[in-house]
Amino acid sequence: MEILSCNWRFQFQHPRRSVLSVVSAHKALFTLLWIIVFSSLFLWQRSSVEGIRIFLWVAWRPPGTALPRLRPVAFNLTDFGGVGDGVTMNTEAFKRAVAAISKFEKRGGAQLNVQPGRWLTAPFNLTSHMTLFLAEGADENLWPLMPSLPSYGYGREHKGPRYGSLIHGQKIVDVVITGHNGTIDGQGKSWWTKFRRRSLNYTRGPLVQFMWSEHINISNITLMNSPFWTLHPYDCKNITVSKVTILAPISEAPNTDGINPDSCENVVIENCYISVGDDGIAIKSGWDQYGIKYGRPSTNIVVRNLLIRSLVSAGVSIGSEMSGGVSNVAVENIYIWGSRRGLRIKTAPGRGGYVTNISYHNITLDNVRVGIVIKTDYNEHPDDDFDPNALPIISNITYDGIHGQGVRVPVRIQGSEEIPVQNITFHDISIGITYKKKHVFQCSFVDGRVIGSIFPVPCENLDRYDEHGRLVMRSSSQNVSDIDYDI
């Protein structure tokens, strides 16, 4: 099902004007207030409604309340025969609306208002120069089949076609999805159940997906209960995601990643709350030989001012599908709580590609099992034709201002002889630990530096510098291995 609703109203700001700073090591009280605000939301999101039809649910508004006009021309879904009674199928109404809006390309585009009601629909595509405005307040056979992604080979879960996304855009420009925090509910429970029972014949589709598109702006909405990845921009440029809430049950909701920029360029993700059943953010760029051949990196990405919970996975991940390369990523002002991993980079022999010029700044970890992770043996492959000699490069990674409490293993950097981790920097690290054994700062095959004093005591693989950048002690060996998965 698909439900559009709204309980909060945010005033939209352009990303460059946004001054919201959600988390800071020096603003613990502010962080606590955020947690209190979202506590009821988190408890509510753990339950999901059974069923596989799709509803757009828009809450009632007082009579005469005008919806904002963000384009020169605005339509209502009812203009195209839509009926929000929870019974009438509105797929054709959406398609007619999109077709009409496509004719306004040279006049600045048009806006489609989804008015208060319950709008039953199957998946539909968007068009260029379109704003989909969600006011406040399925049988998988309905989902079209699409070719597998070219950078993933035969399919992510099954060989062959994949299910399309509920909201899909392909080769489009200048699209806005916004509203008074209207909710798009993918009713993923039936999909998750069928996936676990292995009764699906094709790879599940995301809730929202854009492919080969530019200038996409998504703001002030809630996305919940996706069948698979929630928001998936694929080979896109100039993407802004701001003030979006993404929810799925924190367990038994497989692969419900929050936002997955995949072979994307110039992306800003900011001021969001994400609590899902897999990675909160996962930056990708293709899988093994298919991603190497496709050759589209993810680059110039900013992730800032987020609250993230991922009980079974990581708050912010890069990979493991990163064969086209990932570079120039800044992750800052992030609060990660109640999660299995905090900040993770994962790859393996066969991936090829690179992860380079990545910076993490002002990160708070609260009750996280493993805080910082780099893993080089994440051996999932699309088929047996990958090249084991295609070795990824991991270099120029900076962790600055990482603080937290209740962390079992603060750092686990697992390079290997084949894939060493190169030029890593730690500065201003203070992470309270719950495990009193030694070796909670774990390293293997890593070279880099520690600047100033950090806690816990760093591994011996790293050079030591004082706060002024003067060398204090050179590491005796970057190849020492001190990885312990039993803690």
Disulfide bonds with the S-S distance in Angstrom:
Cys443-Cys459 2.02
